[in-house]
Amino acid sequence: MTGEQIRGLFDLRGRIAVVTGGGGDLCGTMCHALGALGVKVAVLDLKLEKAEAVARAITAEGGEAKAFACSVLDTKAMQEHCDTIGKVWGVPDILINGAGGNDPRGSTSVEYVEKGELGNPDAKSFFDMDPDGFSRTFELNFQGTVLATLVFARGMVEKGSGAILNMCSMSGITPLTKVGAYSAAKAAVANFTRWLAVHFSRTGVRVNALAPGFFMTEQLKFLHIDERTGEYTPRAKKVVAHTPLMRYGTPEELLGTMIWLLSDASKFVTGNVVPVDGGFSAYTI
């Protein structure tokens, strides 16, 4: 292959992308990159102002983008947006299922449960978690991925081409302490990614997932940076100690893998959950 042909494998110009959770730090960065690469980007987010901010920035940089307010648990609203996108641009070529997050009610405050600590209000264990919080975390991360795919992937299957990229997490591969609901939900996303890849394998639609390690987003700063000192919290120090590259990732460091998985450069890649984690998943002692 010539250099031009190889570069063409990564060319996404003219494609249409739907990105849920597009107003967030990670998926917002993905939206910006796709817009810069000539992709028409539908930015979906629960908060319209966040989606609009991303869409405006893409447009200001010469790209094409539209913002939509949407919950990934509302299939009716997503279908209306899908119809609008179809009328304006056409059937999507790309779906990034990025909406997600953690509900603190589905987490513990301690890593280990101790018999003598049961009932201690300062040591929230598995038995103190709110079942509604656990369910809400599962609905947002897993059910939201399923429902968005039901809506936006149908057109891809009908036309015989497309790429779906789910946002998993290293926590879905190796469960992190404290975040039991979130880890379980992301594990479900990883499993669903593999199942759907096989199910869609004869349609021309590929399905893969990104499994980010620890990226310093605004949400993570709140938990991992001490507001008073600006230093890492004890949990953050554990993260860095377990990451061979000895640092947190930046949202931009997801882009290379994203482009590869969405482009023709990965035409023979489906059913994969790809870690982007600074070596976190490879480390042991």
VENTA-V518350 format. One record per residue. N is the residue number from 1. PSI is psi in whole degrees, 0 to 359 (999 if undefined). Layout:
n: <N/N>
psi: <PSI/PSI>
This chain:
n: <1/2/3/4/5/6/7/8/9/10/11/12/13/14/15/16/17/18/19/20/21/22/23/24/25/26/27/28/29/30/31/32/33/34/35/36/37/38/39/40/41/42/43/44/45/46/47/48/49/50/51/52/53/54/55/56/57/58/59/60/61/62/63/64/65/66/67/68/69/70/71/72/73/74/75/76/77/78/79/80/81/82/83/84/85/86/87/88/89/90/91/92/93/94/95/96/97/98/99/100/101/102/103/104/105/106/107/108/109/110/111/112/113/114/115/116/117/118/119/120/121/122/123/124/125/126/127/128/129/130/131/132/133/134/135/136/137/138/139/140/141/142/143/144/145/146/147/148/149/150/151/152/153/154/155/156/157/158/159/160/161/162/163/164/165/166/167/168/169/170/171/172/173/174/175/176/177/178/179/180/181/182/183/184/185/186/187/188/189/190/191/192/193/194/195/196/197/198/199/200/201/202/203/204/205/206/207/208/209/210/211/212/213/214/215/216/217/218/219/220/221/222/223/224/225/226/227/228/229/230/231/232/233/234/235/236/237/238/239/240/241/242/243/244/245/246/247/248/249/250/251/252/253/254/255/256/257/258/259/260/261/262/263/264/265/266/267/268/269/270/271/272/273/274/275/276/277/278/279/280/281/282/283/284/285>
psi: <145/165/321/320/321/316/325/336/331/4/121/7/136/354/163/127/141/127/112/148/24/351/356/176/308/308/334/319/320/317/314/314/316/318/319/336/6/17/140/122/121/112/110/133/153/325/114/321/325/317/319/322/318/315/319/317/319/315/319/333/7/6/184/128/151/143/143/134/128/138/136/359/2/91/328/313/319/322/321/318/322/318/319/314/318/321/323/314/324/187/133/147/339/137/123/113/88/350/136/191/179/140/118/337/342/18/164/165/352/154/325/144/133/136/319/351/357/129/354/118/343/3/75/115/186/323/347/357/148/118/327/323/321/313/319/319/319/317/313/312/313/303/323/323/316/312/318/323/320/319/307/343/343/315/323/313/320/324/348/24/154/165/128/133/112/148/107/212/153/334/339/347/310/104/132/151/154/319/65/315/316/317/316/319/317/330/322/321/317/316/317/323/313/318/314/327/318/316/324/2/339/13/348/3/123/150/121/176/150/139/85/146/230/117/137/80/173/320/320/326/321/325/336/355/127/118/328/319/340/6/164/143/166/322/321/322/325/319/310/321/334/1/111/328/357/34/171/157/165/150/325/337/0/344/320/315/321/311/316/313/336/343/175/351/341/37/337/20/117/150/20/144/108/116/137/88/13/20/4/316/346/347/140/180/999>
